[in-house]
């Protein structure tokens, strides 16, 4: 349960990890909204020194996203509310967008959000992939094609129309009407 960085914490030692496993596979770990995380753990490597992460949303044949600043005094950016739209004007933004496109093509999806940070060697690392996200923060984000060129007049607000078009394209053709 880590949406918007809720319930995200750093495990400092092997003992902390063992305790977390015992709790998750025992009574469970209390989460938001009265939920309990039970029967699984979800861990990722802490990549220190990142003041932000890069959220890239691939929708249809385009993408948009945010540069999300970490919450003050923490290591997490998701849910901080401190963000700006991706403009693809710097090397890291472009690298994150390029990797999102590459992964989307490789796994055959046209609808996915990716969270990236960069390691000490400047390589983009995927923290998380999500098939759902809230739209409010993305509505005014400029949209880019897969060659990372701006799509004139397109913003994240187009996502719902793109989603409907994608769903319609998956509908089986009605051959009975042609017979």
C-alpha positions as CSV (number, residue, x, y, z in Angstrom):
1,X,0.0,0.0,0.0
2,X,2.2,2.8,-1.2
3,X,-0.1,5.1,-3.3
4,X,1.1,8.7,-3.0
5,X,3.9,7.4,-0.8
6,X,1.5,6.3,2.0
7,X,3.0,3.6,4.1
8,X,6.4,3.9,2.4
9,X,9.3,3.6,4.8
10,X,13.0,2.9,4.7
11,X,14.2,-0.3,6.2
12,X,17.6,0.4,7.8
13,X,18.8,-3.1,8.6
14,X,18.3,-6.8,8.1
15,X,16.4,-6.9,11.4
16,X,14.0,-4.2,10.2
17,X,13.4,-6.3,7.1
18,X,12.8,-9.5,9.1
19,X,10.3,-7.6,11.3
20,X,8.5,-6.2,8.3
21,X,8.2,-9.7,6.8
22,X,6.9,-11.2,10.1
23,X,4.3,-8.5,10.3
24,X,3.2,-8.7,6.6
25,X,3.0,-12.5,6.7
26,X,1.5,-12.5,10.2
27,X,-1.1,-10.0,11.5
28,X,-0.5,-7.6,8.7
29,X,0.6,-4.0,8.4
30,X,-1.9,-1.3,9.0
31,X,-2.5,1.1,6.1
32,X,-4.7,3.9,5.1
33,X,-8.5,3.7,5.1
34,X,-8.5,0.8,7.5
35,X,-6.7,-1.5,5.0
36,X,-4.2,-4.1,6.0
37,X,-1.2,-5.2,4.0
38,X,-1.0,-9.0,4.5
39,X,0.7,-11.8,2.6
40,X,3.1,-9.7,0.6
41,X,5.9,-7.1,0.7
42,X,6.9,-4.7,-2.0
43,X,10.4,-3.5,-1.8
44,X,12.6,-1.4,-4.0
45,X,16.2,-0.2,-3.7
46,X,16.7,3.2,-2.2
47,X,18.5,5.4,-4.8
48,X,19.8,8.2,-2.7
49,X,20.5,11.8,-3.9
50,X,17.4,12.2,-6.0
51,X,15.5,15.4,-5.2
52,X,12.6,14.4,-7.5
53,X,11.2,11.7,-9.6
54,X,9.9,11.7,-13.1
55,X,6.3,10.4,-13.8
56,X,5.8,9.7,-17.5
57,X,2.3,8.6,-18.6
58,X,2.0,6.8,-22.0
59,X,-1.4,7.2,-23.5
60,X,-2.2,5.9,-27.0
61,X,0.5,7.2,-29.2
62,X,1.6,10.1,-26.9
63,X,2.9,10.9,-23.5
64,X,3.0,13.6,-20.8
65,X,4.1,13.8,-17.3
66,X,5.4,15.5,-14.2
67,X,8.7,16.2,-12.5
68,X,7.7,15.6,-8.8
69,X,9.8,17.1,-6.1
70,X,10.4,15.2,-2.9
71,X,8.4,16.1,0.2
72,X,10.6,18.2,2.5
73,X,12.7,16.1,4.7
74,X,11.8,12.8,3.0
75,X,12.9,10.6,0.1
76,X,9.5,10.4,-1.6
77,X,8.0,12.6,-4.3
78,X,4.8,10.8,-5.0
79,X,1.9,12.7,-3.4
80,X,4.1,15.7,-2.4
81,X,2.0,18.1,-4.5
82,X,5.2,19.8,-5.5
83,X,5.5,19.3,-9.2
84,X,5.7,20.8,-12.7
85,X,4.8,19.5,-16.1
86,X,7.4,17.6,-18.1
87,X,8.7,19.8,-20.9
88,X,11.4,17.5,-22.2
89,X,13.8,20.4,-22.1
90,X,16.5,18.7,-20.2
91,X,18.5,15.4,-20.5
92,X,16.8,13.6,-17.6
93,X,13.3,14.4,-18.7
94,X,14.1,13.2,-22.2
95,X,15.8,10.0,-20.9
96,X,12.8,9.2,-18.8
97,X,10.4,9.8,-21.7
98,X,12.5,7.7,-24.1
99,X,12.7,4.8,-21.6
100,X,8.9,5.0,-21.1
101,X,8.3,4.7,-24.8
102,X,10.8,1.8,-25.2
103,X,9.3,-0.2,-22.3
104,X,5.7,0.5,-23.6
105,X,6.7,-0.8,-27.0
106,X,8.5,-3.8,-25.6
107,X,5.5,-4.9,-23.4
108,X,2.9,-3.9,-26.0
109,X,1.0,-1.3,-24.0
110,X,-0.4,2.0,-24.9
111,X,-1.6,2.9,-21.4
112,X,0.9,3.0,-18.5
113,X,2.5,5.5,-16.0
114,X,6.1,5.0,-15.1
115,X,8.1,6.5,-12.1
116,X,11.8,7.1,-12.8
117,X,14.8,8.2,-10.7
118,X,18.4,8.3,-11.8
119,X,21.3,6.4,-10.3
120,X,24.7,7.8,-9.4
121,X,25.8,7.1,-13.0
122,X,22.9,9.0,-14.5
123,X,21.0,5.9,-15.7
124,X,17.2,6.1,-15.5
125,X,15.7,3.4,-13.2
126,X,12.1,2.4,-13.1
127,X,10.7,2.6,-9.6
128,X,7.1,1.7,-10.4
129,X,4.6,1.1,-13.2
130,X,1.0,1.9,-12.8
131,X,-2.0,1.4,-15.0
132,X,-4.1,3.9,-13.2
133,X,-3.5,7.5,-11.9
134,X,-5.6,10.5,-10.9
135,X,-5.8,13.1,-13.6
136,X,-6.1,16.5,-12.0
137,X,-2.4,17.2,-11.9
138,X,-1.9,16.1,-15.5
139,X,-4.8,17.9,-17.2
140,X,-2.6,20.9,-18.4
141,X,0.6,18.9,-19.1
142,X,1.7,19.2,-22.7
143,X,1.5,16.0,-24.7
144,X,4.4,14.7,-26.9
145,X,4.5,12.0,-29.6
146,X,6.8,9.0,-29.3
147,X,9.5,11.0,-31.2
148,X,9.3,13.4,-28.3
149,X,7.8,16.2,-30.4
150,X,5.0,18.4,-29.0
151,X,1.5,17.5,-30.2
152,X,0.0,20.8,-31.0
153,X,-2.8,21.8,-28.7
154,X,-2.8,18.4,-26.9
155,X,-2.6,18.1,-23.1
156,X,-3.2,15.4,-20.5
157,X,-6.9,16.4,-20.5
158,X,-7.2,14.3,-23.7
159,X,-6.5,11.1,-21.8
160,X,-10.1,10.1,-21.4
161,X,-10.8,10.5,-25.1
162,X,-7.7,8.5,-25.9
163,X,-8.8,5.8,-23.4
164,X,-12.2,5.5,-24.9
165,X,-10.6,5.3,-28.4
166,X,-8.2,2.6,-27.2
167,X,-11.1,0.6,-25.7
168,X,-13.1,0.9,-28.8
169,X,-10.2,-0.3,-30.9
170,X,-10.1,-3.5,-28.8
171,X,-13.8,-4.4,-29.5
172,X,-14.3,-7.4,-31.7
173,X,-15.7,-6.4,-35.1
174,X,-19.4,-7.3,-35.5
175,X,-19.2,-9.7,-38.5
176,X,-22.9,-10.7,-38.1
177,X,-24.1,-7.4,-39.3
178,X,-22.2,-7.8,-42.6
179,X,-23.6,-11.3,-43.3
